[in-house]
Amino acid sequence: MFRTARGFLLLAPPAFLAALLSVVLLYPKAASNFSPYPFLIDTLGQSLGQKPIGRFVATSSLFFLLPFVMTGFLLLLSDLGITSARRLWRPTLAPGAAERPKPLYPEARWTFIGLGMGLPLSCGYVLVNFARGGELPGGINVAPLIVAAYPFLTSALSLVAAFAVAVPRGVYQWLGSPRVTRQTSHPAQRPESTSK
């Protein structure tokens, strides 16, 4: 669980940066057409900047940071809870001993990293060609919300793909692992000791 939380905390920020750059650099028109939300103007004022692209970057970053901090905090709390409850699940574990987690398979690790960094680069293309630049009826632009949510979606898809890639090796190792069976000898089968 800690590796899942650590992987998310390490991968989500660069994934968000890749998604944001794919919109700003490859499709700058989608960012330049953004007008800030009134509640953000009332709250932050001049902190959003004057240029549309700067306001787009600031708004997207704000919408990403809030759920990122909350999700990372909840994952860390979940890890602490699972670690504390592990002694109840495995009472044979010594009180001071910590079970060493099994290493991740290389193909699962690189699939998670590769897809987690590669999929966000398609954010600009998806935003322009499928989401119509984030424009909703009524003139509401949700492009910053799409950019902020894109890293979470791609991280989830990367985690599912990494699990799918790791299944064949896990099944192979499970089938190939030796089964330890306890052999008990029947009293009638025990050799009789001859004593003179």
C-alpha positions as CSV (number, residue, x, y, z in Angstrom):
1,M,0.0,0.0,0.0
2,F,2.8,2.4,0.8
3,R,4.3,1.8,-2.6
4,T,1.0,2.6,-4.2
5,A,0.8,5.9,-2.3
6,R,4.4,6.7,-3.0
7,G,4.0,5.9,-6.7
8,F,1.0,8.2,-6.9
9,L,2.7,11.0,-5.0
10,L,5.8,10.8,-7.2
11,L,4.0,10.3,-10.5
12,A,1.0,12.7,-10.3
13,P,2.9,16.1,-10.3
14,P,5.0,15.4,-13.4
15,A,2.0,13.9,-15.1
16,F,0.0,17.1,-14.4
17,L,2.9,19.1,-15.7
18,A,3.0,17.0,-18.9
19,A,-0.7,17.5,-19.4
20,L,-0.5,21.2,-18.8
21,L,2.4,21.7,-21.2
22,S,0.6,19.6,-23.9
23,V,-2.3,22.1,-23.8
24,V,-0.2,25.3,-23.4
25,L,2.4,24.5,-26.0
26,L,0.6,22.4,-28.5
27,Y,-2.9,23.9,-28.3
28,P,-2.4,27.5,-26.9
29,K,-5.7,28.6,-28.3
30,A,-7.6,26.4,-25.8
31,A,-5.7,28.1,-23.0
32,S,-6.0,31.7,-24.4
33,N,-9.8,31.4,-24.7
34,F,-10.1,30.7,-21.0
35,S,-11.8,33.3,-18.8
36,P,-11.3,32.9,-15.1
37,Y,-14.2,32.0,-12.8
38,P,-15.8,34.9,-10.9
39,F,-15.4,33.2,-7.5
40,L,-11.6,32.8,-8.2
41,I,-11.4,36.5,-9.1
42,D,-13.1,37.5,-5.9
43,T,-10.9,35.2,-3.8
44,L,-7.5,35.5,-5.4
45,G,-7.8,38.8,-7.2
46,Q,-4.6,39.9,-9.0
47,S,-2.9,36.7,-8.0
48,L,-4.3,35.0,-11.1
49,G,-2.4,37.4,-13.4
50,Q,-3.6,39.4,-16.4
51,K,-2.8,37.1,-19.3
52,P,-5.3,34.4,-20.2
53,I,-2.6,31.7,-20.4
54,G,-1.2,32.7,-17.0
55,R,-4.7,32.5,-15.5
56,F,-5.3,29.1,-17.2
57,V,-2.1,27.8,-15.6
58,A,-2.9,29.2,-12.2
59,T,-6.5,27.9,-12.2
60,S,-5.4,24.4,-13.4
61,S,-2.7,24.2,-10.8
62,L,-5.1,25.2,-8.0
63,F,-7.6,22.6,-9.1
64,F,-4.9,19.9,-9.2
65,L,-3.2,20.7,-5.9
66,L,-6.3,20.5,-3.7
67,P,-7.3,16.9,-4.6
68,F,-3.7,15.9,-4.9
69,V,-2.9,16.8,-1.3
70,M,-6.2,15.3,0.0
71,T,-5.7,12.0,-2.0
72,G,-2.1,11.7,-0.9
73,F,-3.0,12.3,2.7
74,L,-5.8,9.7,2.6
75,L,-3.4,7.1,1.0
76,L,-0.8,7.7,3.7
77,L,-3.5,7.2,6.4
78,S,-4.6,4.0,4.7
79,D,-1.1,2.7,4.7
80,L,-0.7,3.4,8.4
81,G,-4.0,1.7,9.1
82,I,-3.0,-1.4,7.1
83,T,0.4,-1.6,8.7
84,S,-1.1,-1.4,12.2
85,A,-3.7,-4.1,11.4
86,R,-1.2,-6.5,9.9
87,R,-0.4,-8.0,13.3
88,L,-4.1,-9.0,13.6
89,W,-4.1,-10.5,10.2
90,R,-0.9,-12.5,10.8
91,P,-0.5,-13.3,14.4
92,T,2.5,-15.5,13.8
93,L,4.6,-12.4,12.9
94,A,7.0,-11.5,15.7
95,P,6.1,-8.2,17.5
96,G,9.3,-6.4,16.5
97,A,9.7,-8.0,13.1
98,A,8.5,-6.2,9.9
99,E,7.6,-8.2,6.9
100,R,9.6,-7.3,3.8
101,P,7.3,-6.4,0.9
102,K,7.7,-8.4,-2.3
103,P,9.5,-6.5,-5.0
104,L,7.5,-5.2,-7.9
105,Y,8.0,-7.0,-11.3
106,P,10.1,-4.8,-13.7
107,E,7.5,-5.0,-16.4
108,A,4.8,-3.7,-14.0
109,R,7.0,-0.9,-12.7
110,W,8.0,0.3,-16.2
111,T,4.5,0.0,-17.5
112,F,3.2,2.2,-14.7
113,I,5.9,4.8,-15.2
114,G,5.7,4.8,-19.0
115,L,2.0,5.0,-19.3
116,G,1.8,7.4,-16.3
117,M,4.1,9.9,-18.1
118,G,3.0,9.2,-21.7
119,L,-0.7,9.3,-21.4
120,P,-0.9,12.9,-20.0
121,L,0.8,14.1,-23.2
122,S,-2.4,13.4,-25.0
123,C,-4.4,15.8,-22.8
124,G,-4.2,18.6,-25.3
125,Y,-5.4,16.5,-28.2
126,V,-8.3,15.1,-26.2
127,L,-9.2,18.5,-24.9
128,V,-9.4,20.1,-28.3
129,N,-10.7,17.2,-30.4
130,F,-13.1,15.5,-28.1
131,A,-14.0,17.9,-25.3
132,R,-14.4,20.9,-27.7
133,G,-11.8,22.9,-25.8
134,G,-13.7,22.5,-22.5
135,E,-16.5,24.8,-23.6
136,L,-19.9,24.0,-22.1
137,P,-23.2,25.5,-23.2
138,G,-23.6,28.9,-21.6
139,G,-20.0,29.9,-22.1
140,I,-18.6,28.0,-19.1
141,N,-15.0,26.7,-19.8
142,V,-14.0,23.6,-17.8
143,A,-10.7,23.1,-19.5
144,P,-8.7,23.7,-16.3
145,L,-10.8,21.0,-14.6
146,I,-10.1,18.6,-17.4
147,V,-6.3,19.3,-17.2
148,A,-6.4,18.9,-13.4
149,A,-8.3,15.6,-13.5
150,Y,-6.3,14.1,-16.4
151,P,-3.3,13.0,-14.2
152,F,-5.6,11.1,-11.8
153,L,-7.3,9.3,-14.7
154,T,-4.1,8.4,-16.4
155,S,-2.6,7.2,-13.0
156,A,-5.5,4.9,-12.5
157,L,-5.3,3.5,-16.0
158,S,-1.6,3.0,-15.6
159,L,-2.1,1.1,-12.4
160,V,-4.6,-1.2,-14.0
161,A,-2.3,-1.8,-17.0
162,A,0.6,-2.5,-14.6
163,F,-1.5,-5.0,-12.8
164,A,-2.5,-6.7,-16.0
165,V,1.1,-6.9,-17.2
166,A,2.1,-8.5,-13.9
167,V,-0.6,-11.2,-13.9
168,P,1.2,-13.7,-16.3
169,R,4.4,-13.8,-14.3
170,G,2.5,-13.9,-11.0
171,V,0.4,-16.9,-12.3
172,Y,3.5,-18.6,-13.6
173,Q,5.4,-18.2,-10.3
174,W,2.3,-19.4,-8.4
175,L,1.9,-22.5,-10.5
176,G,5.6,-23.2,-10.5
177,S,6.2,-22.7,-6.7
178,P,6.6,-26.0,-4.9
179,R,3.8,-27.1,-2.6
180,V,4.9,-27.9,0.9
181,T,2.9,-30.8,2.3
182,R,3.3,-32.3,5.7
183,Q,4.0,-36.0,5.6
184,T,2.8,-38.0,8.6
185,S,3.8,-41.7,8.8
186,H,1.2,-44.2,10.0
187,P,2.1,-46.2,13.0
188,A,1.8,-49.4,11.0
189,Q,4.3,-48.2,8.5
190,R,7.0,-47.3,11.0
191,P,10.0,-49.7,10.8
192,E,10.2,-52.0,13.9
193,S,13.4,-51.7,15.8
194,T,15.1,-55.0,16.5
195,S,16.7,-55.1,19.9
196,K,18.5,-58.1,21.2
